[in-house]
Amino acid sequence: MQQQIKQENQILKNIKFVGVTFDPDSFKNGEDELNKSIEMGYKVITDYPTSTGVVFSVGLYNVKEEEE
């Protein structure tokens, strides 16, 4: 009997950039947007430090199952 092995391939479906500033008056907006994105299933790909904060690139992935 031939055994079938399933592999999961993640396919990038959507990408966006979320900025979080170090400004005490406005950092909460970026923080909330980043947290909401994570709750929606986005995963942090990388972060880009800037002089005023951090910009996160986040991606939403679909999982495609393949049989060998």
SULURZI-V952614 format. One record per pair of residues at least 12 apart in sequence whose C-alpha atoms are under 7 Angstrom apart, sorted by the first residue. I is the first residue (numbers start at 1). J is the second residue. D is the distance in whole Angstrom. If there is no record, write none. Layout:
# SULURZI-V952614
i->I j->J d->D
i->I j->J d->D
This chain:
# SULURZI-V952614
i->4 j->67 d->6
i->4 j->68 d->6
i->5 j->67 d->6
i->5 j->68 d->6
i->6 j->65 d->6
i->6 j->66 d->6
i->6 j->67 d->5
i->6 j->68 d->7
i->7 j->65 d->6
i->7 j->66 d->5
i->7 j->67 d->7
i->8 j->63 d->6
i->8 j->64 d->6
i->8 j->65 d->5
i->8 j->66 d->6
i->9 j->63 d->6
i->9 j->64 d->5
i->9 j->65 d->6
i->10 j->61 d->6
i->10 j->62 d->6
i->10 j->63 d->5
i->10 j->64 d->6
i->11 j->61 d->5
i->11 j->62 d->5
i->11 j->63 d->6
i->12 j->59 d->7
i->12 j->60 d->6
i->12 j->61 d->5
i->12 j->62 d->6
i->13 j->60 d->5
i->13 j->61 d->5
i->13 j->62 d->6
i->14 j->59 d->6
i->14 j->60 d->5
i->15 j->57 d->7
i->15 j->58 d->6
i->15 j->59 d->4
i->15 j->60 d->6
i->16 j->57 d->6
i->16 j->58 d->6
i->16 j->59 d->7
i->17 j->55 d->6
i->17 j->56 d->6
i->17 j->57 d->4
i->17 j->58 d->6
i->18 j->30 d->7
i->18 j->34 d->6
i->18 j->55 d->6
i->18 j->56 d->5
i->18 j->57 d->6
i->19 j->54 d->6
i->19 j->55 d->4
i->19 j->56 d->6
i->20 j->53 d->6
i->20 j->54 d->5
i->20 j->55 d->6
i->21 j->52 d->6
i->21 j->53 d->4
i->21 j->54 d->6
i->22 j->52 d->6
i->22 j->53 d->5
i->41 j->60 d->6
i->42 j->58 d->6
i->42 j->59 d->5
i->42 j->60 d->4
i->43 j->58 d->5
i->43 j->59 d->5
i->43 j->60 d->6
i->44 j->56 d->7
i->44 j->57 d->6
i->44 j->58 d->4
i->44 j->59 d->6
i->45 j->57 d->6
i->45 j->58 d->5
i->45 j->59 d->6
